[in-house]
Amino acid sequence: PMQTWMGAWAPHVHHFSSNWRELRTLVWSLERHCQADRKDMQGGTVFYFTDNIVTYFVMQNGSSSSAELQKLVRAAKLL
């Protein structure tokens, strides 16, 4: 079965860049997936769709010159 979701950011994070918010959404999605601890998810594939080119390339390259984005990249890689 496919799971989808959509959310909205709280007002206190609107001062962050859209790149940070999109990358943070990816990390949150991975955290959510890892915490699910469901047997039927083993061996599955996680698809994450974004129209944010920075998020795509930062994750593909595994690094960012932005310290805040780099923290999120490291968190995603650890997951």
mmCIF file of the N, C-alpha and C atoms, coordinates in Angstrom:
data_MODEL
# 
_entry.id   MODEL 
# 
loop_
_atom_site.group_PDB 
_atom_site.id 
_atom_site.type_symbol 
_atom_site.label_atom_id 
_atom_site.label_alt_id 
_atom_site.label_comp_id 
_atom_site.label_asym_id 
_atom_site.label_entity_id 
_atom_site.label_seq_id 
_atom_site.pdbx_PDB_ins_code 
_atom_site.Cartn_x 
_atom_site.Cartn_y 
_atom_site.Cartn_z 
_atom_site.occupancy 
_atom_site.B_iso_or_equiv 
_atom_site.pdbx_formal_charge 
_atom_site.auth_seq_id 
_atom_site.auth_comp_id 
_atom_site.auth_asym_id 
_atom_site.auth_atom_id 
_atom_site.pdbx_PDB_model_num 
ATOM 1   N N  . PRO A 1 1  ? 0.831  -1.205 0.000  1.00 0.00 ? 1  PRO A N  1 
ATOM 2   C CA . PRO A 1 1  ? 0.000  0.000  0.000  1.00 0.00 ? 1  PRO A CA 1 
ATOM 3   C C  . PRO A 1 1  ? 0.869  1.260  0.000  1.00 0.00 ? 1  PRO A C  1 
ATOM 4   N N  . MET A 1 2  ? 0.384  2.282  -0.657 1.00 0.00 ? 2  MET A N  1 
ATOM 5   C CA . MET A 1 2  ? 1.110  3.544  -0.723 1.00 0.00 ? 2  MET A CA 1 
ATOM 6   C C  . MET A 1 2  ? 0.567  4.497  0.329  1.00 0.00 ? 2  MET A C  1 
ATOM 7   N N  . GLN A 1 3  ? 1.470  5.183  0.995  1.00 0.00 ? 3  GLN A N  1 
ATOM 8   C CA . GLN A 1 3  ? 1.085  6.183  1.985  1.00 0.00 ? 3  GLN A CA 1 
ATOM 9   C C  . GLN A 1 3  ? 1.487  7.555  1.467  1.00 0.00 ? 3  GLN A C  1 
ATOM 10  N N  . THR A 1 4  ? 0.596  8.498  1.559  1.00 0.00 ? 4  THR A N  1 
ATOM 11  C CA . THR A 1 4  ? 0.906  9.872  1.182  1.00 0.00 ? 4  THR A CA 1 
ATOM 12  C C  . THR A 1 4  ? 0.463  10.801 2.299  1.00 0.00 ? 4  THR A C  1 
ATOM 13  N N  . TRP A 1 5  ? 1.038  11.962 2.358  1.00 0.00 ? 5  TRP A N  1 
ATOM 14  C CA . TRP A 1 5  ? 0.630  12.954 3.350  1.00 0.00 ? 5  TRP A CA 1 
ATOM 15  C C  . TRP A 1 5  ? 1.055  14.331 2.865  1.00 0.00 ? 5  TRP A C  1 
ATOM 16  N N  . MET A 1 6  ? 0.446  15.322 3.437  1.00 0.00 ? 6  MET A N  1 
ATOM 17  C CA . MET A 1 6  ? 0.774  16.710 3.150  1.00 0.00 ? 6  MET A CA 1 
ATOM 18  C C  . MET A 1 6  ? 0.550  17.504 4.430  1.00 0.00 ? 6  MET A C  1 
ATOM 19  N N  . GLY A 1 7  ? 1.379  18.458 4.676  1.00 0.00 ? 7  GLY A N  1 
ATOM 20  C CA . GLY A 1 7  ? 1.242  19.236 5.897  1.00 0.00 ? 7  GLY A CA 1 
ATOM 21  C C  . GLY A 1 7  ? 1.491  20.711 5.638  1.00 0.00 ? 7  GLY A C  1 
ATOM 22  N N  . ALA A 1 8  ? 1.460  21.481 6.686  1.00 0.00 ? 8  ALA A N  1 
ATOM 23  C CA . ALA A 1 8  ? 1.738  22.915 6.612  1.00 0.00 ? 8  ALA A CA 1 
ATOM 24  C C  . ALA A 1 8  ? 2.665  23.279 7.761  1.00 0.00 ? 8  ALA A C  1 
ATOM 25  N N  . TRP A 1 9  ? 3.611  24.152 7.495  1.00 0.00 ? 9  TRP A N  1 
ATOM 26  C CA . TRP A 1 9  ? 4.560  24.562 8.520  1.00 0.00 ? 9  TRP A CA 1 
ATOM 27  C C  . TRP A 1 9  ? 3.915  25.536 9.496  1.00 0.00 ? 9  TRP A C  1 
ATOM 28  N N  . ALA A 1 10 ? 4.288  25.429 10.740 1.00 0.00 ? 10 ALA A N  1 
ATOM 29  C CA . ALA A 1 10 ? 3.833  26.354 11.782 1.00 0.00 ? 10 ALA A CA 1 
ATOM 30  C C  . ALA A 1 10 ? 4.495  27.721 11.552 1.00 0.00 ? 10 ALA A C  1 
ATOM 31  N N  . PRO A 1 11 ? 3.867  28.772 12.026 1.00 0.00 ? 11 PRO A N  1 
ATOM 32  C CA . PRO A 1 11 ? 4.400  30.121 11.799 1.00 0.00 ? 11 PRO A CA 1 
ATOM 33  C C  . PRO A 1 11 ? 5.830  30.340 12.304 1.00 0.00 ? 11 PRO A C  1 
ATOM 34  N N  . HIS A 1 12 ? 6.248  29.621 13.341 1.00 0.00 ? 12 HIS A N  1 
ATOM 35  C CA . HIS A 1 12 ? 7.579  29.873 13.903 1.00 0.00 ? 12 HIS A CA 1 
ATOM 36  C C  . HIS A 1 12 ? 8.729  29.388 13.006 1.00 0.00 ? 12 HIS A C  1 
ATOM 37  N N  . VAL A 1 13 ? 8.462  28.666 11.929 1.00 0.00 ? 13 VAL A N  1 
ATOM 38  C CA . VAL A 1 13 ? 9.537  28.232 11.035 1.00 0.00 ? 13 VAL A CA 1 
ATOM 39  C C  . VAL A 1 13 ? 9.539  28.976 9.703  1.00 0.00 ? 13 VAL A C  1 
ATOM 40  N N  . HIS A 1 14 ? 8.660  29.943 9.546  1.00 0.00 ? 14 HIS A N  1 
ATOM 41  C CA . HIS A 1 14 ? 8.580  30.652 8.270  1.00 0.00 ? 14 HIS A CA 1 
ATOM 42  C C  . HIS A 1 14 ? 9.795  31.529 7.994  1.00 0.00 ? 14 HIS A C  1 
ATOM 43  N N  . HIS A 1 15 ? 10.596 31.829 9.016  1.00 0.00 ? 15 HIS A N  1 
ATOM 44  C CA . HIS A 1 15 ? 11.800 32.623 8.770  1.00 0.00 ? 15 HIS A CA 1 
ATOM 45  C C  . HIS A 1 15 ? 12.920 31.787 8.152  1.00 0.00 ? 15 HIS A C  1 
ATOM 46  N N  . PHE A 1 16 ? 12.788 30.454 8.170  1.00 0.00 ? 16 PHE A N  1 
ATOM 47  C CA . PHE A 1 16 ? 13.762 29.590 7.508  1.00 0.00 ? 16 PHE A CA 1 
ATOM 48  C C  . PHE A 1 16 ? 13.516 29.626 6.005  1.00 0.00 ? 16 PHE A C  1 
ATOM 49  N N  . SER A 1 17 ? 14.547 29.331 5.240  1.00 0.00 ? 17 SER A N  1 
ATOM 50  C CA . SER A 1 17 ? 14.413 29.338 3.783  1.00 0.00 ? 17 SER A CA 1 
ATOM 51  C C  . SER A 1 17 ? 13.535 28.181 3.312  1.00 0.00 ? 17 SER A C  1 
ATOM 52  N N  . SER A 1 18 ? 13.010 28.310 2.109  1.00 0.00 ? 18 SER A N  1 
ATOM 53  C CA . SER A 1 18 ? 12.216 27.221 1.546  1.00 0.00 ? 18 SER A CA 1 
ATOM 54  C C  . SER A 1 18 ? 13.086 25.985 1.343  1.00 0.00 ? 18 SER A C  1 
ATOM 55  N N  . ASN A 1 19 ? 14.368 26.181 1.085  1.00 0.00 ? 19 ASN A N  1 
ATOM 56  C CA . ASN A 1 19 ? 15.282 25.046 0.954  1.00 0.00 ? 19 ASN A CA 1 
ATOM 57  C C  . ASN A 1 19 ? 15.392 24.291 2.279  1.00 0.00 ? 19 ASN A C  1 
ATOM 58  N N  . TRP A 1 20 ? 15.543 25.036 3.372  1.00 0.00 ? 20 TRP A N  1 
ATOM 59  C CA . TRP A 1 20 ? 15.620 24.403 4.689  1.00 0.00 ? 20 TRP A CA 1 
ATOM 60  C C  . TRP A 1 20 ? 14.323 23.663 4.993  1.00 0.00 ? 20 TRP A C  1 
ATOM 61  N N  . ARG A 1 21 ? 13.176 24.296 4.743  1.00 0.00 ? 21 ARG A N  1 
ATOM 62  C CA . ARG A 1 21 ? 11.891 23.653 5.050  1.00 0.00 ? 21 ARG A CA 1 
ATOM 63  C C  . ARG A 1 21 ? 11.692 22.387 4.226  1.00 0.00 ? 21 ARG A C  1 
ATOM 64  N N  . GLU A 1 22 ? 12.071 22.416 2.969  1.00 0.00 ? 22 GLU A N  1 
ATOM 65  C CA . GLU A 1 22 ? 11.907 21.234 2.126  1.00 0.00 ? 22 GLU A CA 1 
ATOM 66  C C  . GLU A 1 22 ? 12.839 20.109 2.577  1.00 0.00 ? 22 GLU A C  1 
ATOM 67  N N  . LEU A 1 23 ? 14.076 20.439 2.900  1.00 0.00 ? 23 LEU A N  1 
ATOM 68  C CA . LEU A 1 23 ? 15.017 19.421 3.361  1.00 0.00 ? 23 LEU A CA 1 
ATOM 69  C C  . LEU A 1 23 ? 14.605 18.885 4.727  1.00 0.00 ? 23 LEU A C  1 
ATOM 70  N N  . ARG A 1 24 ? 14.072 19.751 5.575  1.00 0.00 ? 24 ARG A N  1 
ATOM 71  C CA . ARG A 1 24 ? 13.584 19.303 6.890  1.00 0.00 ? 24 ARG A CA 1 
ATOM 72  C C  . ARG A 1 24 ? 12.390 18.363 6.719  1.00 0.00 ? 24 ARG A C  1 
ATOM 73  N N  . THR A 1 25 ? 11.561 18.610 5.728  1.00 0.00 ? 25 THR A N  1 
ATOM 74  C CA . THR A 1 25 ? 10.435 17.725 5.434  1.00 0.00 ? 25 THR A CA 1 
ATOM 75  C C  . THR A 1 25 ? 10.941 16.351 5.025  1.00 0.00 ? 25 THR A C  1 
ATOM 76  N N  . LEU A 1 26 ? 11.998 16.314 4.239  1.00 0.00 ? 26 LEU A N  1 
ATOM 77  C CA . LEU A 1 26 ? 12.588 15.035 3.847  1.00 0.00 ? 26 LEU A CA 1 
ATOM 78  C C  . LEU A 1 26 ? 13.107 14.287 5.065  1.00 0.00 ? 26 LEU A C  1 
ATOM 79  N N  . VAL A 1 27 ? 13.824 14.969 5.943  1.00 0.00 ? 27 VAL A N  1 
ATOM 80  C CA . VAL A 1 27 ? 14.348 14.322 7.157  1.00 0.00 ? 27 VAL A CA 1 
ATOM 81  C C  . VAL A 1 27 ? 13.192 13.817 8.008  1.00 0.00 ? 27 VAL A C  1 
ATOM 82  N N  . TRP A 1 28 ? 12.159 14.625 8.177  1.00 0.00 ? 28 TRP A N  1 
ATOM 83  C CA . TRP A 1 28 ? 10.990 14.200 8.965  1.00 0.00 ? 28 TRP A CA 1 
ATOM 84  C C  . TRP A 1 28 ? 10.346 12.969 8.341  1.00 0.00 ? 28 TRP A C  1 
ATOM 85  N N  . SER A 1 29 ? 10.252 12.932 7.034  1.00 0.00 ? 29 SER A N  1 
ATOM 86  C CA . SER A 1 29 ? 9.663  11.782 6.339  1.00 0.00 ? 29 SER A CA 1 
ATOM 87  C C  . SER A 1 29 ? 10.481 10.519 6.582  1.00 0.00 ? 29 SER A C  1 
ATOM 88  N N  . LEU A 1 30 ? 11.800 10.655 6.514  1.00 0.00 ? 30 LEU A N  1 
ATOM 89  C CA . LEU A 1 30 ? 12.666 9.504  6.773  1.00 0.00 ? 30 LEU A CA 1 
ATOM 90  C C  . LEU A 1 30 ? 12.563 9.042  8.221  1.00 0.00 ? 30 LEU A C  1 
ATOM 91  N N  . GLU A 1 31 ? 12.502 10.002 9.143  1.00 0.00 ? 31 GLU A N  1 
ATOM 92  C CA . GLU A 1 31 ? 12.331 9.650  10.561 1.00 0.00 ? 31 GLU A CA 1 
ATOM 93  C C  . GLU A 1 31 ? 11.027 8.888  10.765 1.00 0.00 ? 31 GLU A C  1 
ATOM 94  N N  . ARG A 1 32 ? 9.984  9.380  10.164 1.00 0.00 ? 32 ARG A N  1 
ATOM 95  C CA . ARG A 1 32 ? 8.660  8.749  10.264 1.00 0.00 ? 32 ARG A CA 1 
ATOM 96  C C  . ARG A 1 32 ? 8.704  7.329  9.699  1.00 0.00 ? 32 ARG A C  1 
ATOM 97  N N  . HIS A 1 33 ? 9.364  7.174  8.566  1.00 0.00 ? 33 HIS A N  1 
ATOM 98  C CA . HIS A 1 33 ? 9.476  5.862  7.934  1.00 0.00 ? 33 HIS A CA 1 
ATOM 99  C C  . HIS A 1 33 ? 10.273 4.894  8.818  1.00 0.00 ? 33 HIS A C  1 
ATOM 100 N N  . CYS A 1 34 ? 11.379 5.370  9.381  1.00 0.00 ? 34 CYS A N  1 
ATOM 101 C CA . CYS A 1 34 ? 12.234 4.517  10.210 1.00 0.00 ? 34 CYS A CA 1 
ATOM 102 C C  . CYS A 1 34 ? 11.557 4.121  11.520 1.00 0.00 ? 34 CYS A C  1 
ATOM 103 N N  . GLN A 1 35 ? 10.714 4.980  12.060 1.00 0.00 ? 35 GLN A N  1 
ATOM 104 C CA . GLN A 1 35 ? 10.036 4.696  13.319 1.00 0.00 ? 35 GLN A CA 1 
ATOM 105 C C  . GLN A 1 35 ? 8.814  3.810  13.142 1.00 0.00 ? 35 GLN A C  1 
ATOM 106 N N  . ALA A 1 36 ? 8.387  3.611  11.910 1.00 0.00 ? 36 ALA A N  1 
ATOM 107 C CA . ALA A 1 36 ? 7.168  2.823  11.665 1.00 0.00 ? 36 ALA A CA 1 
ATOM 108 C C  . ALA A 1 36 ? 7.327  1.396  12.151 1.00 0.00 ? 36 ALA A C  1 
ATOM 109 N N  . ASP A 1 37 ? 8.535  0.820  12.041 1.00 0.00 ? 37 ASP A N  1 
ATOM 110 C CA . ASP A 1 37 ? 8.808  -0.527 12.542 1.00 0.00 ? 37 ASP A CA 1 
ATOM 111 C C  . ASP A 1 37 ? 7.748  -1.528 12.089 1.00 0.00 ? 37 ASP A C  1 
ATOM 112 N N  . ARG A 1 38 ? 7.435  -1.454 10.819 1.00 0.00 ? 38 ARG A N  1 
ATOM 113 C CA . ARG A 1 38 ? 6.451  -2.374 10.270 1.00 0.00 ? 38 ARG A CA 1 
ATOM 114 C C  . ARG A 1 38 ? 7.155  -3.414 9.431  1.00 0.00 ? 38 ARG A C  1 
ATOM 115 N N  . LYS A 1 39 ? 6.828  -4.669 9.639  1.00 0.00 ? 39 LYS A N  1 
ATOM 116 C CA . LYS A 1 39 ? 7.460  -5.768 8.912  1.00 0.00 ? 39 LYS A CA 1 
ATOM 117 C C  . LYS A 1 39 ? 7.186  -5.674 7.405  1.00 0.00 ? 39 LYS A C  1 
ATOM 118 N N  . ASP A 1 40 ? 6.006  -5.195 7.034  1.00 0.00 ? 40 ASP A N  1 
ATOM 119 C CA . ASP A 1 40 ? 5.666  -5.140 5.618  1.00 0.00 ? 40 ASP A CA 1 
ATOM 120 C C  . ASP A 1 40 ? 6.424  -4.043 4.870  1.00 0.00 ? 40 ASP A C  1 
ATOM 121 N N  . MET A 1 41 ? 7.179  -3.221 5.582  1.00 0.00 ? 41 MET A N  1 
ATOM 122 C CA . MET A 1 41 ? 7.945  -2.167 4.933  1.00 0.00 ? 41 MET A CA 1 
ATOM 123 C C  . MET A 1 41 ? 9.369  -2.615 4.626  1.00 0.00 ? 41 MET A C  1 
ATOM 124 N N  . GLN A 1 42 ? 9.777  -3.753 5.137  1.00 0.00 ? 42 GLN A N  1 
ATOM 125 C CA . GLN A 1 42 ? 11.137 -4.234 4.893  1.00 0.00 ? 42 GLN A CA 1 
ATOM 126 C C  . GLN A 1 42 ? 11.310 -4.563 3.415  1.00 0.00 ? 42 GLN A C  1 
ATOM 127 N N  . GLY A 1 43 ? 12.408 -4.125 2.859  1.00 0.00 ? 43 GLY A N  1 
ATOM 128 C CA . GLY A 1 43 ? 12.699 -4.382 1.462  1.00 0.00 ? 43 GLY A CA 1 
ATOM 129 C C  . GLY A 1 43 ? 11.947 -3.469 0.508  1.00 0.00 ? 43 GLY A C  1 
ATOM 130 N N  . GLY A 1 44 ? 11.257 -2.469 1.054  1.00 0.00 ? 44 GLY A N  1 
ATOM 131 C CA . GLY A 1 44 ? 10.488 -1.551 0.213  1.00 0.00 ? 44 GLY A CA 1 
ATOM 132 C C  . GLY A 1 44 ? 11.329 -0.398 -0.284 1.00 0.00 ? 44 GLY A C  1 
ATOM 133 N N  . THR A 1 45 ? 10.721 0.442  -1.052 1.00 0.00 ? 45 THR A N  1 
ATOM 134 C CA . THR A 1 45 ? 11.377 1.618  -1.603 1.00 0.00 ? 45 THR A CA 1 
ATOM 135 C C  . THR A 1 45 ? 10.614 2.855  -1.172 1.00 0.00 ? 45 THR A C  1 
ATOM 136 N N  . VAL A 1 46 ? 11.354 3.847  -0.747 1.00 0.00 ? 46 VAL A N  1 
ATOM 137 C CA . VAL A 1 46 ? 10.753 5.119  -0.363 1.00 0.00 ? 46 VAL A CA 1 
ATOM 138 C C  . VAL A 1 46 ? 10.942 6.093  -1.516 1.00 0.00 ? 46 VAL A C  1 
ATOM 139 N N  . PHE A 1 47 ? 9.857  6.671  -2.005 1.00 0.00 ? 47 PHE A N  1 
ATOM 140 C CA . PHE A 1 47 ? 9.908  7.691  -3.042 1.00 0.00 ? 47 PHE A CA 1 
ATOM 141 C C  . PHE A 1 47 ? 9.601  9.030  -2.400 1.00 0.00 ? 47 PHE A C  1 
ATOM 142 N N  . TYR A 1 48 ? 10.413 10.017 -2.692 1.00 0.00 ? 48 TYR A N  1 
ATOM 143 C CA . TYR A 1 48 ? 10.188 11.364 -2.178 1.00 0.00 ? 48 TYR A CA 1 
ATOM 144 C C  . TYR A 1 48 ? 10.220 12.305 -3.370 1.00 0.00 ? 48 TYR A C  1 
ATOM 145 N N  . PHE A 1 49 ? 9.134  12.983 -3.603 1.00 0.00 ? 49 PHE A N  1 
ATOM 146 C CA . PHE A 1 49 ? 9.029  13.883 -4.746 1.00 0.00 ? 49 PHE A CA 1 
ATOM 147 C C  . PHE A 1 49 ? 9.134  15.324 -4.268 1.00 0.00 ? 49 PHE A C  1 
ATOM 148 N N  . THR A 1 50 ? 9.958  16.096 -4.954 1.00 0.00 ? 50 THR A N  1 
ATOM 149 C CA . THR A 1 50 ? 10.109 17.500 -4.602 1.00 0.00 ? 50 THR A CA 1 
ATOM 150 C C  . THR A 1 50 ? 10.322 18.318 -5.876 1.00 0.00 ? 50 THR A C  1 
ATOM 151 N N  . ASP A 1 51 ? 9.885  19.552 -5.842 1.00 0.00 ? 51 ASP A N  1 
ATOM 152 C CA . ASP A 1 51 ? 10.175 20.470 -6.943 1.00 0.00 ? 51 ASP A CA 1 
ATOM 153 C C  . ASP A 1 51 ? 11.285 21.438 -6.539 1.00 0.00 ? 51 ASP A C  1 
ATOM 154 N N  . ASN A 1 52 ? 11.940 21.128 -5.428 1.00 0.00 ? 52 ASN A N  1 
ATOM 155 C CA . ASN A 1 52 ? 13.003 21.982 -4.914 1.00 0.00 ? 52 ASN A CA 1 
ATOM 156 C C  . ASN A 1 52 ? 14.346 21.433 -5.394 1.00 0.00 ? 52 ASN A C  1 
ATOM 157 N N  . ILE A 1 53 ? 14.946 22.093 -6.351 1.00 0.00 ? 53 ILE A N  1 
ATOM 158 C CA . ILE A 1 53 ? 16.178 21.618 -6.973 1.00 0.00 ? 53 ILE A CA 1 
ATOM 159 C C  . ILE A 1 53 ? 17.339 21.591 -5.986 1.00 0.00 ? 53 ILE A C  1 
ATOM 160 N N  . VAL A 1 54 ? 17.352 22.512 -5.020 1.00 0.00 ? 54 VAL A N  1 
ATOM 161 C CA . VAL A 1 54 ? 18.422 22.536 -4.020 1.00 0.00 ? 54 VAL A CA 1 
ATOM 162 C C  . VAL A 1 54 ? 18.360 21.268 -3.175 1.00 0.00 ? 54 VAL A C  1 
ATOM 163 N N  . THR A 1 55 ? 17.171 20.895 -2.721 1.00 0.00 ? 55 THR A N  1 
ATOM 164 C CA . THR A 1 55 ? 17.029 19.671 -1.928 1.00 0.00 ? 55 THR A CA 1 
ATOM 165 C C  . THR A 1 55 ? 17.508 18.470 -2.728 1.00 0.00 ? 55 THR A C  1 
ATOM 166 N N  . TYR A 1 56 ? 17.131 18.410 -3.973 1.00 0.00 ? 56 TYR A N  1 
ATOM 167 C CA . TYR A 1 56 ? 17.533 17.289 -4.827 1.00 0.00 ? 56 TYR A CA 1 
ATOM 168 C C  . TYR A 1 56 ? 19.055 17.191 -4.912 1.00 0.00 ? 56 TYR A C  1 
ATOM 169 N N  . PHE A 1 57 ? 19.727 18.291 -5.266 1.00 0.00 ? 57 PHE A N  1 
ATOM 170 C CA . PHE A 1 57 ? 21.173 18.235 -5.465 1.00 0.00 ? 57 PHE A CA 1 
ATOM 171 C C  . PHE A 1 57 ? 21.948 18.117 -4.156 1.00 0.00 ? 57 PHE A C  1 
ATOM 172 N N  . VAL A 1 58 ? 21.475 18.733 -3.094 1.00 0.00 ? 58 VAL A N  1 
ATOM 173 C CA . VAL A 1 58 ? 22.152 18.618 -1.808 1.00 0.00 ? 58 VAL A CA 1 
ATOM 174 C C  . VAL A 1 58 ? 22.144 17.165 -1.342 1.00 0.00 ? 58 VAL A C  1 
ATOM 175 N N  . MET A 1 59 ? 21.010 16.502 -1.486 1.00 0.00 ? 59 MET A N  1 
ATOM 176 C CA . MET A 1 59 ? 20.945 15.095 -1.077 1.00 0.00 ? 59 MET A CA 1 
ATOM 177 C C  . MET A 1 59 ? 21.732 14.209 -2.040 1.00 0.00 ? 59 MET A C  1 
ATOM 178 N N  . GLN A 1 60 ? 21.686 14.506 -3.316 1.00 0.00 ? 60 GLN A N  1 
ATOM 179 C CA . GLN A 1 60 ? 22.433 13.710 -4.285 1.00 0.00 ? 60 GLN A CA 1 
ATOM 180 C C  . GLN A 1 60 ? 23.942 13.826 -4.040 1.00 0.00 ? 60 GLN A C  1 
ATOM 181 N N  . ASN A 1 61 ? 24.404 15.038 -3.766 1.00 0.00 ? 61 ASN A N  1 
ATOM 182 C CA . ASN A 1 61 ? 25.839 15.264 -3.535 1.00 0.00 ? 61 ASN A CA 1 
ATOM 183 C C  . ASN A 1 61 ? 26.261 14.922 -2.117 1.00 0.00 ? 61 ASN A C  1 
ATOM 184 N N  . GLY A 1 62 ? 25.328 14.964 -1.182 1.00 0.00 ? 62 GLY A N  1 
ATOM 185 C CA . GLY A 1 62 ? 25.649 14.624 0.203  1.00 0.00 ? 62 GLY A CA 1 
ATOM 186 C C  . GLY A 1 62 ? 26.275 15.748 0.992  1.00 0.00 ? 62 GLY A C  1 
ATOM 187 N N  . SER A 1 63 ? 26.216 16.966 0.477  1.00 0.00 ? 63 SER A N  1 
ATOM 188 C CA . SER A 1 63 ? 26.780 18.089 1.227  1.00 0.00 ? 63 SER A CA 1 
ATOM 189 C C  . SER A 1 63 ? 26.177 19.399 0.749  1.00 0.00 ? 63 SER A C  1 
ATOM 190 N N  . SER A 1 64 ? 26.350 20.404 1.603  1.00 0.00 ? 64 SER A N  1 
ATOM 191 C CA . SER A 1 64 ? 25.886 21.754 1.291  1.00 0.00 ? 64 SER A CA 1 
ATOM 192 C C  . SER A 1 64 ? 26.841 22.750 1.918  1.00 0.00 ? 64 SER A C  1 
ATOM 193 N N  . SER A 1 65 ? 27.017 23.888 1.271  1.00 0.00 ? 65 SER A N  1 
ATOM 194 C CA . SER A 1 65 ? 27.863 24.936 1.844  1.00 0.00 ? 65 SER A CA 1 
ATOM 195 C C  . SER A 1 65 ? 27.143 25.665 2.974  1.00 0.00 ? 65 SER A C  1 
ATOM 196 N N  . SER A 1 66 ? 25.830 25.515 3.051  1.00 0.00 ? 66 SER A N  1 
ATOM 197 C CA . SER A 1 66 ? 25.050 26.112 4.135  1.00 0.00 ? 66 SER A CA 1 
ATOM 198 C C  . SER A 1 66 ? 25.145 25.221 5.374  1.00 0.00 ? 66 SER A C  1 
ATOM 199 N N  . ALA A 1 67 ? 25.542 25.796 6.492  1.00 0.00 ? 67 ALA A N  1 
ATOM 200 C CA . ALA A 1 67 ? 25.689 25.013 7.726  1.00 0.00 ? 67 ALA A CA 1 
ATOM 201 C C  . ALA A 1 67 ? 24.358 24.388 8.162  1.00 0.00 ? 67 ALA A C  1 
ATOM 202 N N  . GLU A 1 68 ? 23.270 25.141 8.028  1.00 0.00 ? 68 GLU A N  1 
ATOM 203 C CA . GLU A 1 68 ? 21.962 24.624 8.441  1.00 0.00 ? 68 GLU A CA 1 
ATOM 204 C C  . GLU A 1 68 ? 21.507 23.469 7.546  1.00 0.00 ? 68 GLU A C  1 
ATOM 205 N N  . LEU A 1 69 ? 21.728 23.585 6.253  1.00 0.00 ? 69 LEU A N  1 
ATOM 206 C CA . LEU A 1 69 ? 21.360 22.500 5.339  1.00 0.00 ? 69 LEU A CA 1 
ATOM 207 C C  . LEU A 1 69 ? 22.269 21.293 5.547  1.00 0.00 ? 69 LEU A C  1 
ATOM 208 N N  . GLN A 1 70 ? 23.542 21.543 5.834  1.00 0.00 ? 70 GLN A N  1 
ATOM 209 C CA . GLN A 1 70 ? 24.475 20.438 6.064  1.00 0.00 ? 70 GLN A CA 1 
ATOM 210 C C  . GLN A 1 70 ? 24.054 19.606 7.281  1.00 0.00 ? 70 GLN A C  1 
ATOM 211 N N  . LYS A 1 71 ? 23.561 20.259 8.321  1.00 0.00 ? 71 LYS A N  1 
ATOM 212 C CA . LYS A 1 71 ? 23.064 19.520 9.500  1.00 0.00 ? 71 LYS A CA 1 
ATOM 213 C C  . LYS A 1 71 ? 21.930 18.573 9.098  1.00 0.00 ? 71 LYS A C  1 
ATOM 214 N N  . LEU A 1 72 ? 21.051 19.054 8.251  1.00 0.00 ? 72 LEU A N  1 
ATOM 215 C CA . LEU A 1 72 ? 19.921 18.218 7.817  1.00 0.00 ? 72 LEU A CA 1 
ATOM 216 C C  . LEU A 1 72 ? 20.383 17.086 6.904  1.00 0.00 ? 72 LEU A C  1 
ATOM 217 N N  . VAL A 1 73 ? 21.361 17.363 6.043  1.00 0.00 ? 73 VAL A N  1 
ATOM 218 C CA . VAL A 1 73 ? 21.904 16.308 5.181  1.00 0.00 ? 73 VAL A CA 1 
ATOM 219 C C  . VAL A 1 73 ? 22.510 15.200 6.032  1.00 0.00 ? 73 VAL A C  1 
ATOM 220 N N  . ARG A 1 74 ? 23.256 15.566 7.047  1.00 0.00 ? 74 ARG A N  1 
ATOM 221 C CA . ARG A 1 74 ? 23.873 14.564 7.927  1.00 0.00 ? 74 ARG A CA 1 
ATOM 222 C C  . ARG A 1 74 ? 22.803 13.756 8.661  1.00 0.00 ? 74 ARG A C  1 
ATOM 223 N N  . ALA A 1 75 ? 21.753 14.427 9.105  1.00 0.00 ? 75 ALA A N  1 
ATOM 224 C CA . ALA A 1 75 ? 20.672 13.718 9.788  1.00 0.00 ? 75 ALA A CA 1 
ATOM 225 C C  . ALA A 1 75 ? 20.006 12.712 8.843  1.00 0.00 ? 75 ALA A C  1 
ATOM 226 N N  . ALA A 1 76 ? 19.796 13.121 7.611  1.00 0.00 ? 76 ALA A N  1 
ATOM 227 C CA . ALA A 1 76 ? 19.170 12.225 6.623  1.00 0.00 ? 76 ALA A CA 1 
ATOM 228 C C  . ALA A 1 76 ? 20.077 11.043 6.336  1.00 0.00 ? 76 ALA A C  1 
ATOM 229 N N  . LYS A 1 77 ? 21.358 11.287 6.163  1.00 0.00 ? 77 LYS A N  1 
ATOM 230 C CA . LYS A 1 77 ? 22.299 10.206 5.872  1.00 0.00 ? 77 LYS A CA 1 
ATOM 231 C C  . LYS A 1 77 ? 22.386 9.206  7.029  1.00 0.00 ? 77 LYS A C  1 
ATOM 232 N N  . LEU A 1 78 ? 22.304 9.687  8.250  1.00 0.00 ? 78 LEU A N  1 
ATOM 233 C CA . LEU A 1 78 ? 22.345 8.787  9.414  1.00 0.00 ? 78 LEU A CA 1 
ATOM 234 C C  . LEU A 1 78 ? 21.110 7.873  9.470  1.00 0.00 ? 78 LEU A C  1 
ATOM 235 N N  . LEU A 1 79 ? 20.016 8.375  8.948  1.00 0.00 ? 79 LEU A N  1 
ATOM 236 C CA . LEU A 1 79 ? 18.805 7.552  8.935  1.00 0.00 ? 79 LEU A CA 1 
ATOM 237 C C  . LEU A 1 79 ? 18.923 6.464  7.888  1.00 0.00 ? 79 LEU A C  1 
# 
